[in-house]
Amino acid sequence: MTSTIGGFGFLHFSLRTMADDCNSLRSSSVYQQGDAVFLEARVEAPLHPLLTVYVDYCVATLKPDPLSSPSYRFITNYGCLVDSVLPGSSSKFLQREQENRLCFSVRAFHFKPDSGEQMFISCHLRAILKQNSQSRLNKACFFHRPTFRWRATEGDQALCECCDSDDCSRQTGVGNIGYTVHTTPSHKETMHEADTTVGPLYTLPPSHWTGHLSVSH
C-alpha cells in the first residue's frame, strides 16, 4: 500500500506498509490485534547527493487527519519509538540497509476494545545529507527489553538517553507541518521534511478468525 507522498520536484517522501522482511510491499491492509505492522519510510532524490531519512514522529488515528481524536503517538521526540516500552511489545526500528529508507514496526491495536477498526498512520519524515556528526535530532531509538535500555539502530547509543527525559528537541528549526526546505543556523545543513499518511489499515479483534479450517473424516 502506498501513502500520500510529499515532494518538491525531484525529491519525494513516502510511507508504505511492508511484509515481515520489509523487502516487499504487503498485499493486504488487514491485521489482527497484536500483529506487527511493518512500515517503510523512504526518500527518493535521484538528482540529489545521498540523503539519510529519519522518522521524527508518528501518530495513529481513526481518520486521515493526524490532528483528529482519538490518537496514539507511537514515535515521539525525534525518533523515539515509545510503543516499544509497553509490556510485551515487539515494536522496533530495523537495521538500516539503505540511507534513504528506514523500516520499523508497531503493534496493531484498537482504540475501542473488541471491535474492528480502520486506522491511519501519519508520520513526519526528515532527510539530511549523510554526515559523520551525531545529533539527538538524527536518531532511530527503540526500547530493548532484555537489557531494559534504549537502543539506537545505528550510531551512538547515548543519543537515545533523551527518550526517557523528553528533552531531545533542544535545537529548533525542524518539525514543521508540510514540506519545507531550510537551513538551521546551528548546523548549517539543509533539511527536507514532509508529512506522510498511509491507510486505511483494518485491525480485527484477536477472536476474529481469518484463516481456513480443514476437517478430515
Stockholm file with secondary structure:
# STOCKHOLM 1.0

chainA/1-217         MTSTIGGFGFLHFSLRTMADDCNSLRSSSVYQQGDAVFLEARVEAPLHPLLTVYVDYCVATLKPDPLSSPSYRFITNYGCLVDSVLPGSSSKFLQREQENRLCFSVRAFHFKPDSGEQMFISCHLRAILKQNSQSRLNKACFFHRPTFRWRATEGDQALCECCDSDDCSRQTGVGNIGYTVHTTPSHKETMHEADTTVGPLYTLPPSHWTGHLSVSH
#=GR chainA/1-217 SS CCCBCEEETTEEEEEEEECTTSSSBCSCCEEETTCEEEEEEEEECTTSSCEEEEEEEEEEESSSCTTSSSEEEEEETTTEEGGGGSTTCCCEECCCSBTTEEEEEEECCCSSTTSCEEEEEEEEEEEEECCSCCCTTSCCEEEETTTTEEEESSSCGGGGTHHHHTCTTCSCSCCCSSCEEEECTTTCCEEEEEEEEEEEEEEECTTCCCSCCCCCC
#=GC SS_cons         CCCBCEEETTEEEEEEEECTTSSSBCSCCEEETTCEEEEEEEEECTTSSCEEEEEEEEEEESSSCTTSSSEEEEEETTTEEGGGGSTTCCCEECCCSBTTEEEEEEECCCSSTTSCEEEEEEEEEEEEECCSCCCTTSCCEEEETTTTEEEESSSCGGGGTHHHHTCTTCSCSCCCSSCEEEECTTTCCEEEEEEEEEEEEEEECTTCCCSCCCCCC
//
